[in-house]
Amino acid sequence: MATPLDRPLGPLVRLWGLTTAQLPPTNAGPAEIAPFVTALLRESIPFTDSISPKDGRQPSASGWVQKPKKTYPESAAPVEVFERVVSPSSLEEIISREKVARPEKLTPETWACRRSVHVDAATTGSASWAEFIRCYKEAHREAEDAFTPEVVASRDAASWDCGDLEVEIDGEVWSELQMTVCEVRHKIAPAGLLNDRVFGVLMLSAALKGADEFVVLSVSINDLATSPLGSLAKEKGAVFGAYTSVERVRKVGDGIEWIMATASDAKGVLPVWVQAKAVTGLIAKDVPMFLGWVAKERAKAEEERVVFLRNMP
């Protein structure tokens, strides 16, 4: 029997991205944006489940190939890395089935993925559930701006009022929805040799009702540089790149499972095949960067608390 894990790949959560014309009006109410949000989650949730299915059953053909694990001093947990290539023929099938516009150049879509399981504790080498909620669900862009050295600027370009909207996906109810368009400017190593990259994405977060689980979906907005919504994308000295990602954080037993998968194209002179070789290592480093940063933030907060107590009359 077919399950959501065996559902054909969809047209929305793709590297070819969305256009601003496909977005709901920013003054649309929760009921008006519900079909759009539902379509995005209906594609992204089974995609993350194909990496680590909740029921332990692997789909008939997940396509994920595991690479050697990575370890870092800042993380008590190892980081598993995977790769999945969506072939041009599979993308052609999506285009034909869904009647979507064909990109000018159709190349293999390479997805890099990482998975790690952390102790639910605000301690060195790990992070608590509350810290994951605060930094990844409630303030995702702001947190990544703070702990990622390559980020030189970021902003929200648009947002929607999701209100108390809840959507049902395969029998599960998702709530606490937040949706924005974000722009981020990155430095690209080696410094001075390559132009900065600006990425524009539609970011959607949602929490599974009645469970400790949330997802964050980022889909490339491919015409932001020519849209009134764009700002960083219009600055001189930057190349407009693209990435689409899906992220899931959930409690499993005594730990917290953290999954992120992305397909990206930095554009410019960098060949896609060169980028693909580097991306798995780059996204794995997000784990120690976040855990190292959050440990420093804890220490800073504790120091401020001690100073406050000392100065109390």
C-alpha positions in Angstrom: 0.0 0.0 0.0 1.3 3.4 -0.9 2.1 5.8 1.9 3.0 9.5 2.0 6.6 8.5 1.9 6.1 7.0 -1.6 4.3 10.1 -2.9 5.8 11.4 -6.1 8.0 14.5 -5.8 6.1 17.7 -6.1 6.8 21.0 -8.0 7.0 23.5 -5.1 9.9 22.3 -2.9 12.4 22.4 -5.7 15.6 24.3 -6.4 13.9 26.0 -9.3 11.9 27.8 -6.7 8.9 30.1 -6.8 8.2 33.4 -8.3 6.8 36.3 -6.4 3.6 36.0 -8.5 3.0 32.6 -7.0 3.0 34.0 -3.4 -0.3 35.0 -1.8 -0.9 38.7 -1.4 0.7 39.9 1.8 -2.7 41.3 3.0 -4.3 37.8 2.5 -6.0 36.4 5.6 -5.4 32.9 7.1 -8.2 31.3 5.2 -6.8 32.7 1.9 -3.3 31.4 2.4 -4.4 28.0 3.7 -4.3 26.2 0.3 -0.8 27.6 -0.4 0.5 26.6 3.0 -1.1 23.2 2.8 0.5 22.5 -0.6 4.0 23.4 0.7 3.7 21.3 3.8 2.2 18.4 1.9 5.4 18.2 -0.1 8.0 19.0 2.5 6.8 16.7 5.4 7.1 13.4 3.5 10.4 14.6 2.2 11.9 14.9 5.7 10.2 11.7 6.7 12.1 9.9 3.8 15.3 10.7 5.6 14.2 9.4 9.0 10.7 7.9 9.0 8.8 8.3 12.2 7.4 4.7 12.0 10.8 3.3 11.2 9.7 2.0 7.8 11.8 3.1 4.9 9.9 4.1 1.7 10.2 1.9 -1.3 13.1 3.9 -2.7 14.2 6.9 -0.6 17.2 7.7 -2.8 19.4 8.9 0.1 23.0 7.7 0.2 24.8 7.9 3.5 28.3 9.4 3.7 30.8 9.1 6.5 29.8 10.7 9.8 31.4 13.9 11.0 32.5 14.8 14.5 33.2 18.2 16.0 34.5 19.4 19.4 31.5 21.7 19.9 29.0 18.8 19.4 28.7 15.8 21.7 26.7 14.1 19.0 28.1 13.0 15.7 26.6 14.4 12.5 25.3 11.9 9.9 25.4 13.2 6.3 23.5 12.0 3.2 23.1 12.9 -0.4 20.3 12.4 -2.9 20.3 13.3 -6.6 17.0 14.0 -8.4 17.7 13.3 -12.0 16.7 15.5 -14.9 14.3 12.8 -16.1 12.6 12.9 -12.7 12.3 16.7 -12.9 10.9 16.4 -16.4 8.3 14.0 -15.0 7.3 16.6 -12.4 7.1 19.3 -15.1 4.9 17.2 -17.3 2.6 15.9 -14.5 2.1 19.2 -12.7 2.1 21.4 -15.8 4.7 23.8 -14.4 7.0 26.1 -16.4 10.2 24.4 -17.5 13.5 26.1 -16.4 15.8 27.3 -19.1 18.4 24.7 -18.0 17.4 21.5 -16.4 20.3 19.9 -14.4 20.4 17.2 -11.7 19.1 18.5 -8.4 21.6 17.4 -5.7 20.3 17.4 -2.1 22.7 17.4 0.8 21.4 16.4 4.2 22.5 16.2 7.8 21.0 14.4 10.8 22.1 14.6 14.5 20.5 13.6 17.8 21.3 15.7 20.8 20.7 15.4 24.6 17.8 17.7 25.6 19.9 19.9 27.9 21.3 23.4 28.0 24.8 22.1 28.4 28.1 22.2 26.6 28.0 20.2 23.4 24.2 20.2 23.2 21.1 22.4 23.4 17.7 22.2 25.1 14.3 21.9 23.4 13.5 25.5 24.5 16.7 26.7 22.8 15.9 24.9 19.6 12.4 26.4 19.7 13.6 29.9 20.3 16.5 29.8 17.7 15.0 27.7 14.9 11.2 28.0 15.1 10.6 31.5 16.5 13.6 33.5 15.3 15.3 31.3 12.6 16.7 34.1 10.4 17.9 36.2 13.4 19.6 33.2 15.0 21.4 32.1 11.8 22.5 35.7 11.3 24.0 35.7 14.8 26.0 32.5 14.7 27.0 32.2 11.0 30.2 34.3 10.3 29.5 34.3 6.6 26.2 36.2 6.9 26.9 39.9 6.5 23.2 41.1 6.3 19.7 39.7 6.5 16.2 41.1 6.5 12.5 40.2 6.3 11.1 41.4 3.0 7.5 40.4 3.5 5.3 38.6 6.1 1.8 37.1 6.4 -0.6 37.0 9.2 -1.3 33.3 9.7 -3.4 33.9 12.8 -4.7 30.7 14.4 -4.5 28.8 11.0 -4.2 25.0 11.3 -3.8 22.7 8.4 -4.1 18.9 8.2 -1.5 16.9 6.4 -2.0 13.1 6.2 -4.0 13.0 9.4 -1.7 15.3 11.4 -2.6 18.8 12.3 0.0 21.6 12.0 -0.3 24.9 13.7 1.7 27.9 15.0 2.4 28.9 11.4 4.8 31.7 10.5 5.5 32.7 6.9 7.9 35.4 5.7 10.1 36.2 2.7 13.7 36.6 3.8 16.9 37.9 2.2 20.3 37.0 3.3 23.7 38.2 2.1 26.7 35.8 2.5 30.4 36.2 2.1 31.9 33.5 -0.1 35.4 32.1 0.5 38.1 32.9 -0.5 37.4 36.5 0.5 38.0 39.0 -2.2 38.1 36.5 -5.0 34.3 35.7 -5.3 31.4 38.1 -5.0 29.0 37.9 -2.1 25.9 35.9 -2.7 22.3 37.0 -1.8 19.6 34.4 -1.3 15.9 35.1 -1.2 13.5 32.5 0.2 10.0 32.0 1.4 10.3 30.7 4.9 7.5 28.7 6.5 7.5 27.2 10.0 4.9 25.0 11.6 4.5 22.9 14.7 2.9 19.5 15.0 -0.1 19.8 17.2 0.0 17.6 20.3 3.7 16.7 19.8 7.2 18.2 20.3 8.0 18.6 16.6 8.4 21.5 14.2 9.4 22.0 10.6 11.0 24.9 8.8 10.7 25.1 5.0 12.7 27.6 2.9 11.9 27.8 -0.8 14.0 29.9 -3.2 12.3 33.0 -4.6 13.9 33.2 -8.0 12.8 36.7 -9.1 13.4 38.7 -5.9 16.2 40.7 -7.5 13.7 42.3 -9.9 10.8 42.5 -7.5 9.7 45.4 -5.3 10.2 43.1 -2.3 14.0 42.8 -3.0 16.6 45.0 -1.4 19.8 43.1 -0.6 19.4 41.3 -4.0 19.6 44.7 -5.7 22.9 45.8 -4.1 26.0 46.1 -6.2 28.8 43.5 -5.9 26.5 40.5 -5.2 25.4 37.5 -7.2 21.8 36.3 -6.6 22.0 32.6 -5.7 19.3 30.0 -4.9 18.7 27.4 -2.3 15.7 25.4 -1.0 15.7 23.5 2.3 13.6 21.5 4.6 14.3 21.2 8.3 12.7 19.1 11.0 13.4 19.2 14.8 11.6 16.7 17.1 11.9 15.0 20.4 12.9 11.3 20.1 13.1 9.4 23.5 15.5 11.4 25.7 17.0 13.3 22.8 16.3 15.9 20.1 16.6 14.8 16.4 17.7 17.6 14.1 17.5 17.1 10.3 18.2 19.6 7.5 18.3 18.9 3.8 19.1 21.5 1.1 19.6 21.9 -2.6 21.5 25.0 -3.7 23.2 26.8 -6.5 25.5 29.8 -5.7 25.4 30.7 -9.4 28.3 32.9 -10.7 31.4 31.1 -12.0 31.2 28.2 -9.5 30.3 25.0 -11.4 27.4 23.2 -9.8 29.3 19.9 -9.5 32.0 21.7 -7.5 29.4 23.1 -5.2 27.7 19.8 -4.7 30.9 18.2 -3.4 31.3 20.9 -0.8 27.7 21.3 0.4 27.5 18.2 2.7 30.5 19.4 4.6 29.2 22.9 4.8 25.8 22.1 6.2 27.3 19.6 8.7 29.3 22.5 10.2 26.0 24.3 11.0 25.7 21.9 14.0 28.9 22.9 15.8 28.5 26.6 14.8 25.1 26.7 16.5 26.0 24.6 19.5 29.2 26.7 20.0 27.3 29.9 19.7 24.5 28.9 22.0 27.0 27.8 24.7 28.6 31.3 24.5 25.1 32.9 24.8 24.4 30.9 27.9 27.7 31.9 29.5 27.1 35.5 28.6 23.6 35.4 30.2 24.9 33.7 33.3 27.6 36.3 33.6 25.1 39.1 33.3 22.9 37.4 36.0 25.8 37.2 38.4 26.7 40.8 37.9 23.1 41.8 38.4 22.9 39.9 41.7 26.2 41.4 42.9 24.9 44.9 42.3 21.6 44.4 44.0 21.1 46.7 47.0 
